């Protein structure tokens, strides 16, 4: 009703204004007809008036005012300001944006890391720190990034430069981290493609050990495979062609190199037209993993041993809640599974209409991500329970057959002589012979259930071993690796979009078409990623995975909260959100942005540094003679590379601030984005906000709207933006 009253008042004011240009009204009518004739009557799309450019230069060309009456379509008010933005891309629909954001946030970590962490850190008890960290760290920062991108309508670099020129390094750091992560993340996609192709063979190549043939025609199983397992051997020796040490790269792995080239070509083809092309692709890449997970769910819960796997996953071990490492891992998992601080979320939301409800989107996508992790955990551990049960029963069968061969039936476990004991056995013919008690295999179902893994070990070793036991294993293998491929590639879109959008907003190559810029970035990444396609490539991958994103992203997100809460200003940010959504963020979100989220990230950083100082760091190197891995320390050059990766990402934050302090301008982007503040206030019926006592006590917001610890920014007042 409030919106209707405002529409009536605005219509009356227009009727009382006889000076409005007739030509301008005709132009509006013609514009409306063009929109309808093009078949785009929704609130999204390039022809939507809400996306037309009303920057000062564009206003001179169009000559239209900054206000226009909102319309009612199908009984719902539609926000349609008179002037809009023509140049910036936009999503085709709200569904496209949501699918792209869900696809970006829901990635491989939901499937191959969350189940492992839950099982390792107390089962069902792990969900308590997990959802606590989601509430104080995950959703607030997700909400912050969507809101700031939608308000300032730029990529990460442009956004933080608009907040303050001294903070422009935050956006550059996000772009650098996104570039580094995109380098190695596409290697996972290449591995999935390789396994996907191998899955079409009549017998899965990791189902049995390969044969070693001798000149006389006889053969035997590969000894290295026998001491490990067929799935381990195929992963380490056939797929990775792994060397025994990071300092000893062996032959170039042309199979993975070719898979990498194909993976980068696919990424480029999906991003060639920006969000216009990637937005269509996400209809497949964001929904297909859920279809496959549902199929695997019904397959998994019908398998023998599935209940044991689920019991093992969710049985709570309550004392683990007191372990600080559990909280550290819960916070880290929340942070990275949502894809925070990469700049991708800011880039995605900058293509949204200014009146999009970013609060609802943040809560919806964050909860979808977390419940996807839980659902994936059920799927994974139902199948791991089946695999563990098969191994356990095979062990029992072998043990029982050994005992039956020595003693016949009817001998209890407690009556067995110790290993190595000499005793007499009477066979069926009555002949007595002396035998030595052999070593019997130890069969333990819980130990087999504990033998799960995280990351590539889960996907390419544990899960493939379970799939080997399925009837029609090829079909399930194709489904599984196609699911991993789609999970990975839409996350890759968002990561790379953060790089591309930042470069476009920086205007580093102002005359270069976006498709050529995207192609250049993909080609550069493809060439550099060849470092992962040789014998030591997996070790370099582990180095990038552990250090290129973890610490830099936490530091970037910390400065994002500082930028909004202490530089841009909480009241100003809350005013912006109220104008965009019609709903002011509550005190809880303001407390998170100013206090709780920064405190959580500082705690994670400190705990991570302490953990590294106490336990050290290294990588698992493959030992062919053992058919297993052993821990090695990083060599000196690797430690230097770690420092380069971390320093090259975060050095931009203090570097640009210092440069600006001495008058050196690194980011020269003073063009203010279009934001029809007055139109939005009228549309939502927003009245000036009165500062409450709680806001004054908690955030030092004064009665005149100014804030303590709030620095001047480069953002002009809303009234100046629209005049």
C-alpha positions as CSV (number, residue, x, y, z in Angstrom):
1,X,0.0,0.0,0.0
2,X,2.9,2.4,0.7
3,X,4.2,1.9,-2.8
4,X,0.8,2.6,-4.3
5,X,0.5,5.8,-2.3
6,X,3.8,7.0,-3.5
7,X,3.0,6.2,-7.1
8,X,-0.2,8.3,-6.8
9,X,1.7,11.2,-5.3
10,X,4.3,11.0,-8.0
11,X,1.7,10.8,-10.7
12,X,0.0,13.9,-9.3
13,X,3.2,15.9,-9.2
14,X,3.8,15.0,-12.9
15,X,0.3,16.2,-13.8
16,X,1.0,19.5,-12.1
17,X,4.2,20.1,-14.1
18,X,3.1,21.4,-17.5
19,X,6.7,22.3,-18.4
20,X,7.8,18.7,-19.0
21,X,9.0,18.3,-22.5
22,X,6.6,16.6,-25.0
23,X,9.5,15.3,-26.9
24,X,10.9,13.6,-23.8
25,X,7.5,11.9,-23.2
26,X,7.4,10.6,-26.8
27,X,11.0,9.3,-26.4
28,X,10.0,7.4,-23.3
29,X,7.0,5.9,-25.0
30,X,9.1,4.9,-28.0
31,X,11.6,3.3,-25.7
32,X,8.9,1.3,-23.9
33,X,7.6,0.1,-27.3
34,X,11.1,-1.1,-28.3
35,X,11.5,-3.0,-25.1
36,X,8.1,-4.8,-25.6
37,X,8.7,-5.5,-29.2
38,X,12.1,-7.0,-28.4
39,X,10.2,-9.4,-26.1
40,X,12.0,-8.3,-22.9
41,X,9.5,-7.0,-20.4
42,X,11.2,-8.2,-17.3
43,X,13.4,-6.4,-14.9
44,X,16.6,-7.9,-16.3
45,X,18.4,-7.7,-19.6
46,X,20.3,-5.2,-21.7
47,X,17.1,-3.5,-22.8
48,X,15.9,-2.9,-19.3
49,X,15.8,0.8,-18.5
50,X,17.2,0.1,-15.1
51,X,20.6,-0.5,-16.8
52,X,20.9,2.6,-18.9
53,X,23.8,4.9,-18.2
54,X,23.0,8.1,-16.3
55,X,26.5,9.2,-15.6
56,X,27.1,12.9,-16.2
57,X,28.4,12.4,-19.7
58,X,25.5,10.2,-20.7
59,X,23.0,12.6,-19.2
60,X,24.2,15.3,-21.5
61,X,23.6,13.1,-24.5
62,X,20.2,11.9,-23.5
63,X,18.9,15.0,-21.9
64,X,16.5,13.2,-19.6
65,X,15.7,13.9,-16.0
66,X,16.6,11.6,-13.1
67,X,13.0,10.6,-12.1
68,X,10.3,8.5,-13.6
69,X,7.2,7.0,-12.2
70,X,7.4,3.3,-11.3
71,X,4.9,1.0,-13.0
72,X,2.6,-1.7,-11.8
73,X,2.7,-5.0,-13.8
74,X,0.5,-7.9,-12.9
75,X,-0.3,-6.2,-9.6
76,X,3.4,-5.8,-8.6
77,X,5.3,-2.5,-8.6
78,X,8.2,-2.5,-11.1
79,X,11.1,0.0,-10.5
80,X,11.7,1.9,-13.8
81,X,13.7,5.1,-13.4
82,X,13.7,7.4,-16.4
83,X,17.5,7.3,-16.9
84,X,19.5,4.1,-16.8
85,X,22.7,2.5,-17.8
86,X,23.4,1.3,-21.4
87,X,27.0,0.2,-21.2
88,X,27.2,-2.3,-18.4
89,X,26.2,-5.9,-19.1
90,X,23.3,-7.4,-17.2
91,X,21.9,-10.8,-16.3
92,X,19.2,-12.2,-18.6
93,X,17.0,-13.0,-15.5
94,X,17.1,-13.4,-11.8
95,X,17.3,-17.1,-12.2
96,X,20.4,-16.8,-14.3
97,X,22.1,-14.8,-11.6
98,X,21.1,-17.2,-8.8
99,X,22.3,-20.2,-10.8
100,X,25.6,-18.5,-11.6
101,X,26.1,-17.5,-7.9
102,X,25.2,-21.0,-6.7
103,X,27.4,-22.6,-9.3
104,X,30.2,-20.3,-8.2
105,X,29.8,-20.9,-4.5
106,X,29.1,-24.7,-4.7
107,X,32.3,-26.3,-5.9
108,X,34.5,-29.3,-5.5
109,X,35.1,-28.5,-1.8
110,X,31.5,-29.3,-1.0
111,X,31.9,-32.8,-2.2
112,X,35.4,-33.8,-1.4
113,X,36.4,-31.7,1.7
114,X,33.3,-31.1,3.9
115,X,32.5,-34.9,4.4
116,X,36.1,-35.5,5.4
117,X,36.2,-32.6,7.8
118,X,32.9,-33.6,9.4
119,X,34.1,-37.2,9.9
120,X,37.5,-36.1,11.2
121,X,36.2,-33.4,13.6
122,X,33.5,-35.0,15.6
123,X,30.8,-36.1,13.1
124,X,27.5,-34.5,14.0
125,X,29.2,-32.3,16.6
126,X,31.1,-30.6,13.8
127,X,27.9,-29.0,12.6
128,X,27.8,-26.7,15.6
129,X,31.0,-24.8,14.9
130,X,30.2,-25.1,11.2
131,X,26.9,-23.2,11.5
132,X,28.2,-20.8,14.1
133,X,31.0,-19.8,11.7
134,X,28.5,-19.6,8.9
135,X,26.4,-17.1,10.9
136,X,29.3,-14.8,12.1
137,X,31.6,-15.1,9.1
138,X,30.1,-16.7,6.0
139,X,26.7,-15.0,5.4
140,X,27.8,-11.6,6.6
141,X,30.7,-11.3,4.2
142,X,28.7,-12.9,1.4
143,X,26.0,-10.3,2.0
144,X,28.6,-7.5,2.2
145,X,30.1,-8.4,-1.2
146,X,26.8,-8.7,-3.0
147,X,25.6,-5.4,-1.6
148,X,28.7,-3.4,-2.3
149,X,29.0,-4.7,-5.8
150,X,25.3,-3.9,-6.6
151,X,25.6,-0.4,-5.0
152,X,28.8,0.7,-6.7
153,X,28.3,-1.3,-10.0
154,X,31.9,-2.1,-10.7
155,X,34.3,-5.0,-10.3
156,X,36.4,-5.5,-7.2
157,X,39.0,-3.0,-8.2
158,X,36.6,-0.3,-9.1
159,X,34.5,-0.9,-6.0
160,X,37.2,-0.5,-3.4
161,X,38.8,2.4,-5.3
162,X,35.4,4.1,-5.1
163,X,35.2,3.4,-1.3
164,X,38.6,5.0,-0.9
165,X,41.6,5.4,-3.2
166,X,43.7,4.2,-0.3
167,X,41.8,0.8,-0.4
168,X,42.1,0.2,-4.2
169,X,44.7,-2.5,-3.4
170,X,42.0,-4.7,-2.0
171,X,40.5,-5.1,-5.5
172,X,43.9,-5.7,-7.1
173,X,44.8,-8.3,-4.5
174,X,41.5,-10.1,-5.2
175,X,42.3,-10.1,-8.9
176,X,45.8,-11.5,-8.3
177,X,44.5,-14.2,-6.0
178,X,41.7,-15.1,-8.5
179,X,44.4,-15.4,-11.2
180,X,46.6,-17.7,-9.1
181,X,43.7,-19.9,-8.0
182,X,42.4,-20.1,-11.6
183,X,45.8,-21.4,-12.7
184,X,45.7,-24.5,-10.5
185,X,41.9,-25.0,-10.2
186,X,41.6,-25.7,-13.9
187,X,44.1,-28.5,-13.4
188,X,41.4,-30.3,-11.4
189,X,39.0,-29.9,-14.3
190,X,41.7,-31.4,-16.6
191,X,42.0,-34.4,-14.3
192,X,38.3,-34.9,-14.3
193,X,38.2,-34.7,-18.1
194,X,41.0,-37.4,-18.3
195,X,39.1,-39.7,-16.0
196,X,35.9,-39.0,-17.8
197,X,37.4,-40.2,-21.1
198,X,38.9,-43.2,-19.5
199,X,35.6,-44.2,-18.0
200,X,34.3,-45.3,-21.5
201,X,36.6,-48.3,-21.7
202,X,35.0,-51.8,-21.5
203,X,36.8,-52.3,-18.2
204,X,37.8,-49.4,-16.1
205,X,41.6,-49.0,-16.3
206,X,41.8,-48.6,-12.5
207,X,39.9,-51.8,-11.7
208,X,42.9,-54.1,-11.9
209,X,46.7,-53.8,-11.8
210,X,48.4,-53.6,-15.2
211,X,50.3,-56.6,-16.4
212,X,54.1,-56.8,-16.9
213,X,55.0,-59.1,-19.7
214,X,58.2,-61.1,-20.0
215,X,60.0,-62.2,-23.3
216,X,58.8,-65.8,-22.8
217,X,55.1,-64.7,-22.9
218,X,54.5,-65.0,-19.2
219,X,53.3,-62.0,-17.2
220,X,52.7,-60.8,-13.7
221,X,51.0,-57.9,-12.1
222,X,52.9,-54.6,-11.7
223,X,54.7,-55.0,-8.3
224,X,54.2,-51.3,-7.4
225,X,50.5,-51.7,-8.0
226,X,50.3,-54.9,-5.9
227,X,51.8,-53.2,-2.8
228,X,49.4,-50.2,-3.2
229,X,46.1,-50.6,-5.0
230,X,44.9,-50.4,-8.6
231,X,43.2,-47.0,-8.0
232,X,46.3,-45.5,-6.3
233,X,48.6,-46.8,-9.0
234,X,46.4,-45.4,-11.8
235,X,46.2,-42.0,-10.0
236,X,49.8,-41.6,-9.1
237,X,51.6,-43.4,-11.9
238,X,49.3,-43.4,-14.9
239,X,47.5,-40.1,-14.5
240,X,50.1,-37.9,-12.7
241,X,53.2,-39.8,-13.8
242,X,54.4,-38.6,-10.4
243,X,58.1,-38.4,-9.5
244,X,59.5,-39.3,-6.1
245,X,60.3,-35.7,-5.1
246,X,59.4,-32.2,-6.1
247,X,63.1,-31.6,-7.1
248,X,63.1,-34.5,-9.6
249,X,60.5,-33.8,-12.3
250,X,60.4,-36.8,-14.7
251,X,59.0,-37.0,-18.2
252,X,56.5,-34.3,-19.5
253,X,53.0,-35.6,-19.0
254,X,51.5,-35.0,-22.4
255,X,48.1,-36.5,-21.4
256,X,47.5,-34.0,-18.7
257,X,48.9,-31.2,-20.9
258,X,46.4,-32.0,-23.6
259,X,43.6,-32.2,-21.0
260,X,44.6,-28.8,-19.7
261,X,44.5,-27.3,-23.2
262,X,41.0,-28.7,-23.7
263,X,39.9,-27.5,-20.3
264,X,41.0,-23.9,-21.0
265,X,39.4,-24.0,-24.4
266,X,36.1,-25.0,-22.8
267,X,36.4,-22.3,-20.2
268,X,37.0,-19.7,-22.9
269,X,34.1,-20.9,-25.1
270,X,31.8,-20.6,-22.1
271,X,33.1,-17.1,-21.2
272,X,33.6,-15.6,-24.7
273,X,30.6,-13.3,-24.5
274,X,31.0,-12.5,-20.8
275,X,28.0,-13.2,-18.7
276,X,25.8,-13.4,-21.8
277,X,27.4,-16.8,-22.6
278,X,28.4,-18.0,-19.2
279,X,24.9,-17.1,-17.9
280,X,23.4,-19.6,-20.3
281,X,26.0,-22.3,-19.5
282,X,25.2,-22.2,-15.8
283,X,21.7,-23.6,-16.5
284,X,23.5,-26.9,-17.1
285,X,26.6,-26.6,-14.9
286,X,24.7,-25.4,-11.8
287,X,21.9,-27.9,-12.0
288,X,23.6,-31.1,-13.3
289,X,25.6,-31.7,-10.1
290,X,22.4,-31.8,-8.1
291,X,20.8,-34.3,-10.5
292,X,23.8,-36.6,-10.2
293,X,24.0,-36.2,-6.4
294,X,20.3,-37.2,-6.2
295,X,21.0,-40.2,-8.4
296,X,24.0,-41.2,-6.3
297,X,21.9,-40.6,-3.1
298,X,19.3,-43.2,-4.1
299,X,22.0,-45.6,-5.3
300,X,24.1,-45.1,-2.2
301,X,21.4,-45.6,0.5
302,X,20.4,-48.9,-1.1
303,X,23.9,-50.3,-0.9
304,X,25.0,-52.7,1.8
305,X,26.9,-50.9,4.5
306,X,25.4,-47.5,3.7
307,X,24.0,-47.2,7.2
308,X,27.4,-47.9,8.8
309,X,28.9,-45.0,6.7
310,X,26.2,-42.6,7.7
311,X,26.4,-43.6,11.4
312,X,30.2,-43.0,11.2
313,X,29.7,-39.6,9.7
314,X,27.0,-38.2,11.9
315,X,27.6,-39.8,15.3
316,X,28.6,-36.8,17.5
317,X,31.8,-36.8,19.5
318,X,30.9,-33.8,21.7
319,X,34.3,-33.3,23.3
320,X,35.8,-32.2,20.0
321,X,33.9,-28.9,20.2
322,X,36.4,-27.8,22.8
323,X,39.3,-28.3,20.4
324,X,40.2,-25.0,18.8
325,X,41.5,-26.8,15.6
326,X,37.9,-27.9,15.0
327,X,36.7,-24.3,15.0
328,X,39.6,-23.3,12.8
329,X,38.8,-25.9,10.2
330,X,35.0,-25.1,10.4
331,X,35.7,-21.4,9.8
332,X,38.2,-22.1,7.0
333,X,35.7,-24.5,5.2
334,X,32.9,-21.9,5.4
335,X,35.1,-19.2,4.1
336,X,36.5,-21.0,1.1
337,X,33.4,-23.0,0.2
338,X,31.4,-19.8,-0.3
339,X,34.1,-18.3,-2.5
340,X,34.6,-15.1,-0.5
341,X,37.1,-12.3,-1.3
342,X,37.8,-13.5,-4.8
343,X,36.0,-10.6,-6.4
344,X,33.7,-12.9,-8.3
345,X,30.7,-12.2,-6.1
346,X,31.3,-8.4,-6.4
347,X,31.5,-8.8,-10.2
348,X,28.4,-10.9,-10.4
349,X,26.3,-8.6,-8.3
350,X,27.5,-5.5,-10.2
351,X,25.4,-6.8,-13.2
352,X,22.2,-6.9,-11.1
353,X,19.4,-4.2,-11.1
354,X,19.9,-1.6,-8.5
355,X,16.7,-2.6,-6.7
356,X,17.6,-6.3,-6.5
357,X,17.1,-7.9,-3.0
358,X,20.8,-8.8,-2.3
359,X,20.0,-9.7,1.3
360,X,17.6,-12.5,0.3
361,X,20.1,-13.7,-2.3
362,X,23.0,-13.8,0.2
363,X,21.0,-15.9,2.7
364,X,19.5,-18.2,0.0
365,X,22.8,-19.0,-1.7
366,X,24.8,-19.4,1.5
367,X,22.3,-21.8,3.0
368,X,22.1,-23.7,-0.3
369,X,25.8,-24.0,-0.3
370,X,25.9,-25.4,3.2
371,X,23.0,-27.8,2.8
372,X,24.6,-29.0,-0.4
373,X,27.7,-29.9,1.6
374,X,25.6,-31.9,4.1
375,X,23.8,-33.7,1.3
376,X,27.1,-34.4,-0.5
377,X,28.4,-35.8,2.8
378,X,25.4,-38.2,3.0
379,X,26.1,-39.4,-0.6
380,X,29.8,-39.8,-0.1
381,X,29.7,-41.7,3.2
382,X,26.9,-44.0,2.1
383,X,29.2,-45.1,-0.7
384,X,32.3,-45.1,1.6
385,X,30.3,-47.3,4.0
386,X,29.6,-49.7,1.1
387,X,33.3,-49.7,0.2
388,X,34.4,-50.3,3.8
389,X,31.9,-53.1,4.2
390,X,33.1,-54.8,1.1
391,X,36.8,-54.6,2.3
392,X,35.8,-55.7,5.8
393,X,33.8,-58.8,4.5
394,X,36.6,-59.7,2.1
395,X,39.1,-59.5,5.0
396,X,36.8,-61.7,7.2
397,X,36.4,-64.2,4.4
398,X,40.2,-64.5,4.0
399,X,40.8,-64.8,7.7
400,X,38.1,-67.4,8.2
401,X,39.3,-69.5,5.3
402,X,42.8,-69.5,6.7
403,X,41.6,-70.5,10.1
404,X,39.3,-73.2,8.6
405,X,42.2,-74.6,6.6
406,X,44.3,-75.0,9.8
407,X,41.8,-76.0,12.4
408,X,38.6,-76.8,10.6
409,X,35.4,-75.2,12.0
410,X,34.3,-74.6,15.5
411,X,37.3,-72.7,16.9
412,X,36.7,-69.5,18.7
413,X,38.8,-66.4,18.2
414,X,40.0,-66.5,21.8
415,X,41.4,-70.1,21.4
416,X,43.7,-69.2,18.5
417,X,47.4,-69.6,19.3
418,X,49.6,-66.5,19.1
419,X,51.3,-65.6,15.8
420,X,54.5,-67.7,15.3
421,X,53.5,-70.5,17.8
422,X,54.4,-74.0,16.6
423,X,51.5,-76.5,17.2
424,X,50.4,-79.9,15.9
425,X,47.5,-80.3,13.4
426,X,45.8,-83.5,12.5
427,X,44.5,-83.6,8.9
428,X,41.6,-85.5,7.5
429,X,43.8,-88.7,7.0
430,X,44.8,-88.7,10.6
431,X,48.3,-87.5,9.9
432,X,49.8,-85.2,12.5
433,X,52.0,-82.4,11.3
434,X,53.6,-79.4,13.0
435,X,52.8,-75.9,11.6
436,X,53.6,-72.3,12.6
437,X,50.7,-70.0,13.3
438,X,50.6,-67.6,10.4
439,X,49.9,-63.8,10.6
440,X,46.1,-63.3,10.3
441,X,44.7,-60.1,8.7
442,X,43.1,-57.7,11.3
443,X,39.6,-56.9,10.2
444,X,38.2,-53.7,11.6
445,X,35.2,-52.0,10.0
446,X,35.7,-48.7,12.0
447,X,39.3,-48.5,10.7
448,X,38.1,-48.9,7.1
449,X,35.5,-46.2,7.7
450,X,38.3,-43.9,9.1
451,X,40.3,-44.5,6.0
452,X,38.6,-41.7,4.1
453,X,40.4,-38.9,2.4
454,X,40.0,-35.2,1.5
455,X,40.5,-33.6,-1.9
456,X,41.9,-35.6,-4.8
457,X,42.4,-38.6,-2.6
458,X,38.7,-38.9,-2.0
459,X,37.7,-38.3,-5.6
460,X,40.3,-40.2,-7.5
461,X,41.2,-43.0,-5.1
462,X,38.6,-43.8,-2.5
463,X,35.5,-43.0,-4.6
464,X,36.8,-44.8,-7.7
465,X,37.6,-47.8,-5.6
466,X,34.0,-47.9,-4.4
467,X,32.7,-47.4,-8.0
468,X,34.7,-50.5,-9.0
469,X,32.3,-52.6,-6.9
470,X,29.2,-51.3,-8.6
471,X,27.4,-53.2,-11.4
472,X,27.8,-51.1,-14.5
473,X,30.8,-49.3,-13.0
474,X,31.5,-47.4,-16.3
475,X,28.1,-45.7,-16.1
476,X,28.6,-44.5,-12.5
477,X,32.2,-43.4,-13.3
478,X,31.0,-41.3,-16.2
479,X,28.3,-39.7,-14.1
480,X,30.7,-39.0,-11.2
481,X,33.4,-37.3,-13.2
482,X,31.0,-35.4,-15.3
483,X,29.5,-34.1,-12.0
484,X,33.0,-33.1,-10.8
485,X,33.7,-31.4,-14.1
486,X,30.5,-29.3,-13.9
487,X,31.1,-28.5,-10.2
488,X,34.5,-27.2,-11.1
489,X,33.9,-25.3,-14.3
490,X,31.2,-22.9,-13.0
491,X,33.3,-22.1,-10.0
492,X,36.1,-21.4,-12.5
493,X,33.8,-18.9,-14.3
494,X,33.3,-16.9,-11.2
495,X,37.0,-16.9,-10.3
496,X,38.0,-15.8,-13.8
497,X,35.2,-13.3,-14.0
498,X,36.7,-11.5,-11.0
499,X,39.9,-11.1,-13.0
500,X,38.3,-10.1,-16.3
501,X,35.9,-7.6,-14.7
502,X,38.6,-6.0,-12.7
503,X,40.8,-5.5,-15.8
504,X,37.9,-4.0,-17.7
505,X,37.0,-1.6,-14.9
506,X,40.7,-0.6,-14.7
507,X,40.6,0.3,-18.4
508,X,44.1,-1.2,-18.9
509,X,43.1,-2.1,-22.4
510,X,40.3,0.3,-23.2
511,X,40.0,-0.5,-26.9
512,X,40.4,-4.3,-26.6
513,X,37.1,-6.2,-27.0
514,X,36.2,-8.3,-24.0
515,X,36.2,-11.6,-25.8
516,X,39.8,-10.9,-26.9
517,X,40.8,-9.9,-23.4
518,X,39.2,-13.1,-22.0
519,X,41.0,-15.2,-24.6
520,X,44.3,-13.6,-23.8
521,X,43.9,-14.3,-20.1
522,X,42.9,-17.9,-20.8
523,X,45.9,-18.4,-23.1
524,X,48.3,-16.9,-20.5
525,X,46.8,-19.2,-17.8
526,X,47.0,-22.2,-20.1
527,X,50.7,-21.6,-20.8
528,X,51.6,-21.1,-17.2
529,X,49.5,-24.1,-16.1
530,X,51.8,-26.4,-18.1
531,X,53.9,-26.3,-14.8
532,X,51.4,-28.8,-13.4
533,X,51.8,-31.3,-16.3
534,X,55.0,-33.1,-15.4
535,X,56.3,-35.5,-12.7
536,X,56.4,-32.8,-10.0
537,X,53.3,-31.1,-11.2
538,X,51.1,-32.5,-8.5
539,X,53.5,-31.3,-5.8
540,X,53.4,-27.8,-7.3
541,X,49.6,-28.1,-7.4
542,X,49.6,-28.9,-3.7
543,X,51.8,-25.8,-3.0
544,X,49.4,-23.5,-5.0
545,X,46.3,-25.1,-3.3
546,X,47.7,-24.6,0.2
547,X,49.1,-21.1,-0.1
548,X,47.9,-19.1,-3.1
549,X,44.5,-18.6,-1.7
550,X,44.3,-19.4,2.0
551,X,46.1,-16.6,3.8
552,X,45.6,-13.9,1.1
553,X,41.9,-14.4,1.0
554,X,41.5,-14.1,4.8
555,X,43.5,-10.9,4.8
556,X,41.5,-9.5,1.8
557,X,38.2,-10.2,3.5
558,X,39.4,-8.7,6.7
559,X,40.2,-5.5,4.9
560,X,36.8,-5.6,3.1
561,X,35.1,-5.5,6.5
562,X,37.4,-2.7,7.6
563,X,36.7,-0.8,4.4
564,X,33.0,-1.0,4.9
565,X,32.7,-0.6,8.7
566,X,35.5,1.9,9.3
567,X,36.0,3.8,6.0
568,X,32.8,3.8,4.0
569,X,30.7,3.9,7.1
570,X,28.1,1.5,8.5
571,X,25.3,4.0,8.4
572,X,26.0,4.9,4.8
573,X,26.2,1.2,3.9
574,X,22.9,0.5,5.7
575,X,21.3,3.4,4.0
576,X,22.4,2.1,0.6
577,X,21.0,-1.4,1.3
578,X,17.7,0.1,2.5
579,X,17.5,2.1,-0.8
580,X,18.2,-1.0,-2.9
581,X,16.1,-3.6,-1.0
582,X,13.6,-1.5,0.9
583,X,14.7,-3.2,4.1
584,X,17.4,-1.9,6.4
585,X,19.9,-4.4,7.7
586,X,19.5,-5.2,11.4
587,X,21.9,-4.6,14.2
588,X,23.1,-8.2,14.0
589,X,24.6,-7.7,10.5
590,X,26.2,-4.4,11.5
591,X,27.8,-6.0,14.5
592,X,29.1,-8.8,12.3
593,X,30.6,-6.4,9.8
594,X,32.3,-4.2,12.4
595,X,33.3,-6.7,15.1
596,X,32.4,-10.4,14.8
597,X,33.6,-11.2,11.3
598,X,36.9,-9.4,11.6
599,X,37.5,-11.1,14.9
600,X,36.7,-14.5,13.4
601,X,39.2,-13.9,10.5
602,X,41.9,-12.6,12.8
603,X,41.5,-15.7,15.0
604,X,41.7,-18.0,12.0
605,X,44.8,-16.3,10.7
606,X,46.6,-16.4,14.1
607,X,45.6,-20.1,14.7
608,X,46.8,-21.0,11.2
609,X,50.2,-19.4,11.8
610,X,50.5,-21.1,15.2
611,X,49.6,-24.5,13.6
612,X,52.3,-24.1,11.0
613,X,54.8,-23.0,13.6
614,X,54.1,-26.0,15.8
615,X,53.4,-28.8,13.2
616,X,55.5,-27.5,10.3
617,X,54.4,-27.8,6.7
618,X,55.3,-30.1,3.8
619,X,53.9,-32.3,1.1
620,X,53.1,-36.1,0.6
621,X,55.6,-37.6,-1.8
622,X,54.9,-40.9,-3.5
623,X,57.3,-43.8,-2.6
624,X,57.2,-46.5,-5.3
625,X,58.8,-49.2,-3.2
626,X,56.1,-48.8,-0.5
627,X,53.2,-48.0,-2.8
628,X,52.3,-45.2,-0.5
629,X,53.2,-41.6,0.4
630,X,55.5,-40.1,3.0
631,X,55.9,-36.6,4.4
632,X,58.6,-34.4,2.9
633,X,59.6,-30.9,3.8
634,X,59.4,-28.2,1.2
635,X,62.8,-27.4,-0.3
636,X,64.2,-23.8,-0.1
637,X,63.0,-22.8,-3.6
638,X,59.5,-23.9,-2.7
639,X,59.4,-21.9,0.4
640,X,60.5,-18.9,-1.6
641,X,57.7,-19.6,-4.1
642,X,55.2,-19.7,-1.2
643,X,56.3,-16.3,0.1
644,X,56.1,-14.9,-3.5
645,X,52.6,-16.2,-3.9
646,X,51.4,-14.8,-0.6
647,X,53.3,-11.5,-0.8
648,X,52.4,-10.8,-4.5
649,X,48.7,-11.1,-3.5
650,X,48.6,-9.0,-0.3
651,X,51.4,-6.5,-1.0
652,X,49.0,-4.5,-3.1
653,X,46.9,-3.5,-0.1
654,X,49.6,-1.5,1.8
655,X,51.4,-0.8,-1.5
656,X,48.6,1.2,-3.2
657,X,47.9,3.1,0.1
658,X,51.5,4.1,0.5
659,X,51.7,5.1,-3.2
660,X,48.6,7.2,-2.9
661,X,49.9,8.8,0.3
662,X,52.9,10.1,-1.7
663,X,50.8,11.2,-4.7
664,X,51.2,8.2,-7.0
665,X,47.9,7.2,-8.5
666,X,47.8,3.5,-9.5
667,X,44.1,3.2,-10.1
668,X,42.6,6.3,-11.9
669,X,38.9,5.6,-11.9
670,X,36.9,8.5,-10.7
671,X,33.8,7.9,-12.8
672,X,30.9,7.5,-10.5
673,X,28.5,4.6,-11.2
674,X,24.8,5.3,-11.9
675,X,22.7,5.0,-8.8
676,X,19.2,6.6,-8.7
677,X,19.0,7.2,-5.0
678,X,16.0,9.5,-5.0
679,X,14.0,7.2,-7.3
680,X,14.8,4.3,-5.0
681,X,13.7,6.2,-1.9
682,X,10.4,7.2,-3.5
683,X,9.8,3.7,-4.8
684,X,10.3,2.0,-1.4
685,X,8.8,4.9,0.6
686,X,12.0,5.4,2.6
687,X,12.0,8.1,5.3
688,X,15.2,9.5,6.8
689,X,16.7,7.1,9.3
690,X,16.9,8.3,12.9
691,X,20.0,7.1,14.7
692,X,19.0,4.9,17.6
693,X,20.7,4.7,21.0
694,X,22.0,1.2,20.2
695,X,23.7,2.4,17.1
696,X,25.3,5.3,19.0
697,X,26.6,3.0,21.7
698,X,27.7,0.1,19.5
699,X,29.0,1.9,16.4
700,X,29.7,5.4,17.6
701,X,27.2,6.8,15.1
702,X,26.3,10.4,16.0
703,X,22.9,12.1,15.8
704,X,24.0,13.9,12.6
705,X,24.8,10.6,10.9
706,X,28.6,10.8,11.1
707,X,30.6,8.0,12.6
708,X,33.5,7.6,14.9
709,X,36.5,6.0,13.2
710,X,35.0,6.7,9.8
711,X,37.4,8.2,7.3
712,X,36.4,10.4,4.4
713,X,35.9,8.5,1.1
714,X,35.8,9.3,-2.6
715,X,32.1,8.6,-2.8
716,X,30.1,11.8,-3.2
717,X,26.7,12.2,-1.5
718,X,23.7,10.6,-3.1
719,X,22.2,14.0,-3.9
720,X,25.3,14.9,-6.0
721,X,25.2,11.5,-7.8
722,X,21.8,12.2,-9.2
723,X,21.6,15.9,-9.7
